[in-house]
């Protein structure tokens, strides 16, 4: 009898394991292809969408850069992924319902952190796709459409698994299989409204598909520019006019949860100055965490994956999509109050290029000559008399000299930095209680 009971338990265990495995497989492979549309919605709805979805190719002059898709959110405004077009001078747009290509040379809004941009398309007028902004039921059906093969409508169906924080960004997880050529496509629910912009990425060693939520598109539409800006403005370069304006800026104020920190940026490192000011004008830093706090060193912020980061999440890995060449200036060193740019270690970054948005403020500690002598020997670096005097009197982080770029300095608010440096952190140096930069304000 006991033996029979054990067999029953074993059978139930195996069945339960199979059920869990089947559930997981259902999540991973829930996409299906419907040639003429689904039963829940009329095929006409999806046929109407064909004129409002487009293939896109981005170009730098005549050189093609990236390909993907986008969709119209106004008569002549098309949303797509920012990373598909951020180095382009023009974008060719071909709606699904015709062979003609239209040109976009400008944009009216973009969101670097959520990887979205709204392009102004020339000489076109299309019915915009309605955005879904209401709460979705669990496991709602998700759809995307592909260009027709002959007269056949290609409709792909999956499920919305959940709205989750993925690497510090809010995203819909979907079971649809999104390929690179479909990045930027609209993901629909059965009403025909778009829940967001499609793409896929490797997370936890597994390729997963996502939709960047429509709420971010709606926010951009509310704040769009009155006059379109040329795409060239997105390139990681600065012209002389912008540089001249930035040289006149007296400083910037980092408004944090612990108080204000006022900084100045050095004209000796113009590419870092212009980059920081540009990101501040984009509101890139607004609501980002001070995600790294190390006693006797300082504080660090500017990581794009911290805006929506869950408590305890491992953050600090996401930048703006580019790096900056190192620019180490003699005379600018890591004494207390200096601002520098972090980077990946030499083993992954032989040219020592800096992160495009992250920065640290040095609080540091004081050193004796013996400690400085040891650092010189270890780092094969010679401190000047000025450096030695500074590190022995006001302190700093001398171990970074010669290998990390210094590009600014705190002019007031070091008492705020000192308060932040004392907070409790986890083993990754992230503060237990979130501390944010509420905004960065440019002084006139």
JOLIN-V228922 format. One record per residue. N is the residue number from 1. RES is the residue in one small letter. BURIAL is + if it has 9 or more other ideal C-beta (glycine too) atoms within 8 Angstrom, else -. D_FIRST is the distance of its C-alpha to the first C-alpha in Angstrom with 1 decimal. Layout:
# JOLIN-V228922
n = (N | N)
res = (RES | RES)
burial = (BURIAL | BURIAL)
d_first = (D_FIRST | D_FIRST)
This chain:
# JOLIN-V228922
n = (1 | 2 | 3 | 4 | 5 | 6 | 7 | 8 | 9 | 10 | 11 | 12 | 13 | 14 | 15 | 16 | 17 | 18 | 19 | 20 | 21 | 22 | 23 | 24 | 25 | 26 | 27 | 28 | 29 | 30 | 31 | 32 | 33 | 34 | 35 | 36 | 37 | 38 | 39 | 40 | 41 | 42 | 43 | 44 | 45 | 46 | 47 | 48 | 49 | 50 | 51 | 52 | 53 | 54 | 55 | 56 | 57 | 58 | 59 | 60 | 61 | 62 | 63 | 64 | 65 | 66 | 67 | 68 | 69 | 70 | 71 | 72 | 73 | 74 | 75 | 76 | 77 | 78 | 79 | 80 | 81 | 82 | 83 | 84 | 85 | 86 | 87 | 88 | 89 | 90 | 91 | 92 | 93 | 94 | 95 | 96 | 97 | 98 | 99 | 100 | 101 | 102 | 103 | 104 | 105 | 106 | 107 | 108 | 109 | 110 | 111 | 112 | 113 | 114 | 115 | 116 | 117 | 118 | 119 | 120 | 121 | 122 | 123 | 124 | 125 | 126 | 127 | 128 | 129 | 130 | 131 | 132 | 133 | 134 | 135 | 136 | 137 | 138 | 139 | 140 | 141 | 142 | 143 | 144 | 145 | 146 | 147 | 148 | 149 | 150 | 151 | 152 | 153 | 154 | 155 | 156 | 157 | 158 | 159 | 160 | 161 | 162 | 163 | 164 | 165 | 166 | 167 | 168 | 169 | 170 | 171 | 172 | 173 | 174 | 175 | 176 | 177 | 178 | 179 | 180 | 181 | 182 | 183 | 184 | 185 | 186 | 187 | 188 | 189 | 190 | 191 | 192 | 193 | 194 | 195 | 196 | 197 | 198 | 199 | 200 | 201 | 202 | 203 | 204 | 205 | 206 | 207 | 208 | 209 | 210 | 211 | 212 | 213 | 214 | 215 | 216 | 217 | 218 | 219 | 220 | 221 | 222 | 223 | 224 | 225 | 226 | 227 | 228 | 229 | 230 | 231 | 232 | 233 | 234 | 235 | 236 | 237 | 238 | 239 | 240 | 241 | 242 | 243 | 244 | 245 | 246 | 247 | 248 | 249 | 250 | 251 | 252 | 253 | 254 | 255 | 256 | 257 | 258 | 259 | 260 | 261 | 262 | 263 | 264 | 265 | 266 | 267 | 268 | 269 | 270 | 271 | 272 | 273 | 274 | 275 | 276 | 277 | 278 | 279 | 280 | 281 | 282 | 283 | 284 | 285 | 286 | 287 | 288 | 289 | 290 | 291 | 292 | 293 | 294 | 295 | 296 | 297 | 298 | 299 | 300 | 301 | 302 | 303 | 304 | 305 | 306 | 307 | 308 | 309 | 310 | 311 | 312 | 313 | 314 | 315 | 316 | 317 | 318 | 319 | 320 | 321 | 322 | 323 | 324 | 325 | 326 | 327 | 328 | 329 | 330 | 331 | 332 | 333 | 334 | 335 | 336 | 337 | 338 | 339 | 340 | 341 | 342 | 343 | 344 | 345 | 346 | 347 | 348 | 349 | 350 | 351 | 352 | 353 | 354 | 355 | 356 | 357 | 358 | 359 | 360 | 361 | 362 | 363 | 364 | 365 | 366 | 367 | 368 | 369 | 370 | 371 | 372 | 373 | 374 | 375 | 376 | 377 | 378 | 379 | 380 | 381 | 382 | 383 | 384 | 385 | 386 | 387 | 388 | 389 | 390 | 391 | 392 | 393 | 394 | 395 | 396 | 397 | 398 | 399 | 400 | 401 | 402 | 403 | 404 | 405 | 406 | 407 | 408 | 409 | 410 | 411 | 412 | 413 | 414 | 415 | 416 | 417 | 418 | 419 | 420 | 421 | 422 | 423 | 424 | 425 | 426 | 427 | 428 | 429 | 430 | 431 | 432 | 433 | 434 | 435 | 436 | 437 | 438 | 439 | 440 | 441 | 442 | 443 | 444)
res = (x | x | x | x | x | x | x | x | x | x | x | x | x | x | x | x | x | x | x | x | x | x | x | x | x | x | x | x | x | x | x | x | x | x | x | x | x | x | x | x | x | x | x | x | x | x | x | x | x | x | x | x | x | x | x | x | x | x | x | x | x | x | x | x | x | x | x | x | x | x | x | x | x | x | x | x | x | x | x | x | x | x | x | x | x | x | x | x | x | x | x | x | x | x | x | x | x | x | x | x | x | x | x | x | x | x | x | x | x | x | x | x | x | x | x | x | x | x | x | x | x | x | x | x | x | x | x | x | x | x | x | x | x | x | x | x | x | x | x | x | x | x | x | x | x | x | x | x | x | x | x | x | x | x | x | x | x | x | x | x | x | x | x | x | x | x | x | x | x | x | x | x | x | x | x | x | x | x | x | x | x | x | x | x | x | x | x | x | x | x | x | x | x | x | x | x | x | x | x | x | x | x | x | x | x | x | x | x | x | x | x | x | x | x | x | x | x | x | x | x | x | x | x | x | x | x | x | x | x | x | x | x | x | x | x | x | x | x | x | x | x | x | x | x | x | x | x | x | x | x | x | x | x | x | x | x | x | x | x | x | x | x | x | x | x | x | x | x | x | x | x | x | x | x | x | x | x | x | x | x | x | x | x | x | x | x | x | x | x | x | x | x | x | x | x | x | x | x | x | x | x | x | x | x | x | x | x | x | x | x | x | x | x | x | x | x | x | x | x | x | x | x | x | x | x | x | x | x | x | x | x | x | x | x | x | x | x | x | x | x | x | x | x | x | x | x | x | x | x | x | x | x | x | x | x | x | x | x | x | x | x | x | x | x | x | x | x | x | x | x | x | x | x | x | x | x | x | x | x | x | x | x | x | x | x | x | x | x | x | x | x | x | x | x | x | x | x | x | x | x | x | x | x | x | x | x | x | x | x | x | x | x | x | x | x | x | x | x | x | x | x | x | x | x | x | x | x | x | x | x | x | x | x | x | x | x | x | x | x | x | x | x | x | x)
burial = (- | - | - | - | - | - | - | - | - | - | - | - | - | - | - | - | - | - | - | - | - | - | - | - | - | - | + | - | - | + | + | - | - | + | - | - | + | + | - | - | + | - | + | - | + | + | - | + | + | + | + | + | + | + | + | + | + | + | + | - | - | - | - | - | + | + | + | + | + | + | + | + | + | - | + | + | + | + | + | + | + | + | - | + | + | + | - | + | - | + | + | + | + | + | + | + | - | - | - | - | - | + | + | + | + | + | + | + | + | + | + | + | + | - | + | + | + | + | + | + | + | + | - | + | - | + | - | + | + | - | + | + | - | - | - | + | - | - | - | + | + | + | + | + | + | - | - | + | - | - | - | - | + | + | + | + | + | + | + | + | + | - | - | - | + | + | - | + | + | - | + | + | + | + | + | + | + | + | - | - | - | + | + | + | + | + | + | + | + | + | - | + | + | + | + | + | + | + | + | + | - | - | - | - | - | - | - | + | + | + | + | + | + | + | - | + | + | + | + | + | + | - | - | + | - | - | - | - | + | - | + | - | - | + | - | - | - | + | - | - | - | + | + | - | - | + | - | - | + | - | + | + | + | + | + | + | - | - | - | + | + | + | + | + | + | + | - | - | + | + | + | + | + | + | + | + | + | + | + | + | - | - | - | + | + | + | - | + | + | + | + | + | + | + | - | - | + | + | + | + | + | + | + | + | + | + | + | - | + | - | - | - | - | - | + | + | - | + | + | + | - | - | + | + | - | + | + | + | + | - | - | + | + | + | + | + | + | + | + | + | + | + | + | - | - | - | - | - | + | - | - | + | + | + | + | + | + | + | + | + | + | + | + | + | - | + | + | - | - | - | - | + | - | - | + | + | - | - | + | - | - | - | + | - | - | - | + | + | - | + | + | + | - | + | + | + | + | + | - | + | + | - | - | + | + | + | + | + | + | + | - | - | + | + | - | + | + | + | + | + | + | - | + | - | + | - | - | - | - | + | + | - | - | - | + | + | + | - | + | + | - | + | + | -)
d_first = (0.0 | 3.8 | 5.3 | 5.1 | 6.3 | 8.7 | 9.9 | 10.7 | 12.5 | 14.3 | 15.5 | 16.8 | 18.6 | 20.2 | 21.3 | 22.7 | 24.5 | 25.9 | 27.1 | 28.9 | 30.5 | 31.6 | 33.1 | 35.0 | 36.2 | 37.3 | 39.4 | 40.9 | 41.6 | 42.2 | 45.9 | 46.9 | 50.3 | 51.9 | 55.1 | 56.6 | 55.0 | 52.0 | 51.3 | 51.5 | 55.1 | 58.1 | 59.2 | 62.6 | 61.5 | 60.6 | 63.7 | 65.8 | 64.2 | 65.6 | 69.1 | 67.8 | 65.6 | 67.4 | 67.0 | 68.9 | 70.5 | 72.0 | 75.2 | 77.3 | 80.6 | 79.9 | 76.9 | 73.5 | 71.0 | 67.8 | 66.4 | 64.0 | 64.2 | 65.3 | 65.8 | 68.6 | 68.3 | 71.9 | 74.5 | 75.5 | 72.9 | 69.9 | 67.0 | 65.3 | 63.9 | 66.6 | 65.6 | 66.6 | 70.2 | 71.1 | 73.2 | 74.8 | 78.3 | 77.4 | 74.4 | 74.4 | 72.5 | 71.7 | 70.1 | 67.4 | 69.6 | 72.7 | 74.0 | 76.5 | 76.0 | 77.2 | 78.0 | 76.8 | 79.0 | 78.2 | 75.5 | 75.4 | 72.4 | 69.7 | 66.9 | 66.4 | 63.3 | 61.4 | 63.0 | 64.8 | 68.4 | 70.3 | 73.0 | 76.2 | 76.5 | 80.1 | 81.4 | 78.2 | 76.9 | 73.3 | 71.1 | 68.9 | 65.2 | 63.9 | 61.8 | 58.5 | 58.6 | 56.3 | 52.7 | 50.3 | 47.0 | 43.9 | 43.3 | 46.6 | 47.6 | 50.1 | 52.7 | 55.4 | 57.9 | 59.6 | 63.0 | 63.1 | 62.9 | 65.6 | 65.0 | 61.2 | 59.9 | 57.2 | 54.9 | 51.9 | 49.1 | 46.7 | 45.4 | 46.7 | 43.8 | 45.6 | 48.9 | 48.4 | 50.6 | 50.8 | 53.0 | 54.8 | 55.5 | 54.0 | 52.7 | 50.6 | 47.7 | 47.4 | 45.4 | 48.5 | 49.6 | 53.0 | 55.2 | 58.3 | 60.6 | 59.0 | 59.5 | 61.5 | 60.2 | 59.3 | 55.7 | 55.5 | 53.3 | 53.3 | 56.4 | 58.4 | 59.0 | 58.6 | 56.2 | 57.7 | 58.8 | 56.4 | 55.8 | 53.1 | 52.7 | 50.4 | 48.4 | 45.8 | 46.4 | 45.5 | 48.0 | 47.7 | 49.9 | 51.6 | 54.2 | 56.8 | 57.0 | 59.8 | 60.7 | 62.4 | 64.4 | 65.5 | 66.6 | 68.7 | 70.3 | 71.3 | 73.0 | 74.4 | 77.9 | 80.8 | 82.3 | 80.1 | 80.1 | 80.5 | 77.4 | 79.4 | 78.9 | 75.2 | 76.0 | 75.7 | 79.4 | 82.2 | 85.7 | 88.8 | 89.2 | 85.8 | 86.4 | 89.7 | 88.1 | 85.3 | 87.9 | 89.3 | 86.1 | 86.5 | 82.8 | 79.4 | 77.4 | 73.7 | 72.5 | 69.3 | 67.2 | 68.9 | 72.5 | 74.9 | 75.6 | 78.8 | 79.2 | 81.8 | 81.3 | 83.5 | 85.9 | 85.6 | 82.2 | 83.0 | 79.9 | 77.6 | 79.8 | 80.0 | 76.2 | 75.4 | 77.9 | 76.7 | 73.0 | 74.3 | 76.2 | 73.1 | 71.2 | 68.7 | 68.3 | 67.9 | 64.6 | 63.4 | 61.8 | 63.4 | 60.3 | 61.3 | 62.8 | 63.6 | 65.6 | 68.7 | 68.6 | 68.5 | 66.8 | 65.8 | 65.4 | 66.0 | 62.5 | 61.8 | 58.0 | 58.5 | 59.7 | 56.3 | 54.3 | 51.2 | 51.1 | 50.2 | 50.4 | 52.0 | 55.4 | 58.8 | 58.2 | 60.0 | 63.7 | 66.1 | 65.6 | 68.4 | 69.7 | 73.2 | 75.2 | 75.7 | 79.1 | 79.7 | 83.1 | 85.0 | 85.6 | 82.5 | 79.9 | 76.9 | 78.6 | 77.3 | 77.3 | 77.3 | 75.1 | 73.5 | 71.2 | 67.9 | 66.7 | 64.1 | 64.4 | 66.8 | 64.0 | 63.3 | 66.7 | 69.5 | 72.2 | 71.0 | 71.1 | 70.3 | 67.7 | 69.4 | 68.7 | 67.2 | 69.5 | 69.5 | 71.9 | 72.6 | 72.7 | 72.5 | 73.6 | 76.7 | 77.2 | 79.4 | 81.4 | 79.0 | 76.1 | 78.2 | 79.4 | 75.8 | 75.0 | 78.1 | 77.0 | 73.3 | 74.2 | 77.5 | 79.3 | 82.5 | 82.9 | 86.3 | 88.2 | 87.4 | 83.7 | 83.7 | 85.6 | 83.3 | 80.1 | 81.6 | 83.0 | 80.8 | 77.8 | 75.7 | 73.3 | 75.5 | 72.6 | 72.7 | 76.4 | 77.4 | 74.1 | 73.3 | 75.7 | 77.3 | 78.5 | 79.1 | 79.6 | 78.8 | 82.1 | 80.6 | 77.2 | 76.2 | 75.3 | 72.6 | 71.3 | 71.3 | 69.2 | 66.6 | 66.4 | 65.2 | 62.2 | 58.6 | 56.9 | 53.6 | 53.1 | 54.7 | 57.8 | 57.0 | 58.0 | 55.2 | 57.1 | 58.6 | 62.4 | 64.1 | 67.4 | 68.2 | 71.1 | 73.8 | 77.3 | 80.3 | 83.5 | 86.6)
